[in-house]
Amino acid sequence: MRITAVVFDMDGVLIDSEPVWERVRREYVAEKGGRWLPDTQKRLMGMSTGEWSEYLSGELGVGEPPERVADDVIERMAAQYDRSVPLLPGAVAAVQRMSENWPLGVASSSPRTLIDTVLGRTGLIEFFDVTFSTEEVDRGKPAPDVYVAVAGFLRKKSTDCAAVEDSSNGLRAAHAAGMRVIAAPRPEYPLDPDARALADQVIDGLDELTPALVAGN
């Protein structure tokens, strides 16, 4: 496989946002009298805005319409990012390294407004040719839709792209799109064994993300 583009997930890869999402949604569910289940956070990772808002509204018993749930939670997340964007160590340098070798895209489960806020506030937006949210495609991760969309916009075959992902559902999505998969899991959210097996490479941090590793040399 000759790599022609690299696609980054955002949450958990470029920014340490999964703990923020978990805290904000946990607090919201509690305030609304819902119930947070043992597997809730794992299930939420990779869901599109429409999917997780329906899940909170219905299965977790929030009781508000999904549209209201989405608006409330996204507003709280935006307030968090207005105070501080939790960039992960090595994120900026890794993106710069990749941009010197390939066109770049973002395939994120965050809503459009948060993608634009994060990439704008950190200055990373200048390195990416395209950014897509799963709310802009039919299905969220683990479906491959968002990765296929990014590759198409870049005018590349998805099977010629590499993806950098942290979550089990993200790995499944990138693999389903036919991409070379680089797993950068967060220690607090371990990968499912079947998802980890889909990775072509597993790294402990973005400092390990080199052009040679991505290219498979």
Order of alpha helices (4+ residues) and beta strands (2+ residues): beta-alpha-alpha-alpha-alpha-alpha-beta-alpha-beta-alpha-beta-alpha-beta-alpha-beta-alpha
